[in-house]
Amino acid sequence: MTARRLAVDSIEWDAGKVRALREHLGLTQRQLAEELGVRQQTISEWEKGVYTPRRSSCTLLTMFAIEAGFVVKREK
């Protein structure tokens, strides 16, 4: 569990990664928003780089990425 927690906490989600994950999942912004419990506008703002996801949203994004087999390169 520690290894998984480390992986979940260590990914920094930026606009490109959010969009790439959404496209990998084959979801619209609205569908991803519903899955994450946020507004569609929030997904749009993340993808435009207006805002970055907060910690709880980052955790959910990472969990979705792990489940979907989405490969995220970690920041050094």
N, C-alpha and C positions, 0 to 999 in steps of 0.2 A: 504494500500500500504506500509506503514511503516513496518508492520509485515512481509510482503513478502520480502521486501528489506533486513531486518535484517536476515531472513533465508537464502537468497541468499548470503549475504556477510559473514556469520558466518561459513560456511563449509570449512574445509581445505582438499583439494583433494590430496591424496597420490597415489602411484602406485596401491595399492590394491583396492582402491575405484574406480579409473578410470577403471580398468579391470572389476571389478564387475558390474559397470554401463553398460559398453559396452556389457558384456555378458547378463545382464538383458534385454537390448534392442534387443539382438539377432543380433548385427551388427559385421562386420569384422572391423579391424583397419582402413582399407581404407574407409569403409562406414561412420564410426564415424568421420574420418578426413574430409570427404566431408561435413558432416552435420555441423561441427564446423568451417570449412574454414581454416583448417591447413593441413600440410602434413601427410601422413601415418607414416612417420618416427618420427614425433613429438609424435603421439599417442604411438608408440613403446617405445620411450624414456621416456614418462610419466610412462608407465606400468613397465618399468625396473627400475624406480627410478633415472634415469640419470638426469632428470629435473623434476620440478613440474610445473603445469599449472600456467600461470600468471593470474592476476586478471580478465581480460575480459574473458579468457577461463574458469576460475573457475565459473564465473557468468553463462556462457552458459551451462557448465556441470550441475550446480545446477538446472537451468531451465529445462533441459532435464530430470533430476532426478525427479523433482516435477511432470512434465507432465506424466512420466512413472510410477509414484507411487513407485519409488525406495526409500527405507528407508536408510538414511545415519545417522549414529550415530554421533552426534556433539561432538567435542573435548571440554573438560572442562577446 
